[in-house]
């Protein structure tokens, strides 16, 4: 059952299959999250969550990519305030959903795509998946990841991922605790189905309350830290020459010329 009229060309596909809501980012080849897609993903998610039959949400990407992140042009100073507002509203919708959210990662999961996965309760990934926060290479940083990664990882590893922009494999992400399960791509659906069945075997009412309770400890610290990260991004980062240079160099497909200011 679909939650609203959609077509296969929609950037977000949404449907309900039994007790499970399925959301698919459908902007191949890289499933880039521009503003319209971010808004639609949040709208579809909230629409699905309004259904009384949904006990689990799964977020997928199309083909071999989960998402390569937020549209780079939306990071420029004139667009960044709106982008952060809309993207962080989406992240909050995932973090505070009333049911468990599973990110299913088949390939690249980068930038805002990785932040979306970090906000999910569970991540099931293919062996060839790659996870990374490459924003630093374009003269930016990732506010959500800057808050969540240090909560999820030992501090020095979190800093390494955030400050080098290097990607790690699905297997390494599982070893670090960022991924719950890794499987060959041919067995990924089975791995997701196994986790889903374990969640659906519980009382939906108790599952929702247990999830709500488990999120209490990090919610206050997340909100205060994200507000400060947003302030640093907008008031400090975007006033530097290097932020604009890094973004423009990425768009121009050239090496940035850092000025150090």
Secondary structure, DSSP 8 states (H G I E B T S, - for coil): --SS---TTSSEEEEEETTEEEEEE--TTTT-B-HHHHHHHHHHHHHHHTSTT--EEEEEESTTEEE--B-GGGGSHHHHHHHHHHHHHHHHHHHT-SSEEEEEESSEEETHHHHHHHHSSEEEEETT-EEE-GGGGGT---HHHHHHHHHHS-HHHHHHHHHH---EEHHHHHHHTS-SEEE-GGGHHHHHHHHHHHHHTS-HHHHHHHHHHHTHHHHHHHHHHHHHHHHIIIIIGGGSHHHHHHHHHHHHTS-------
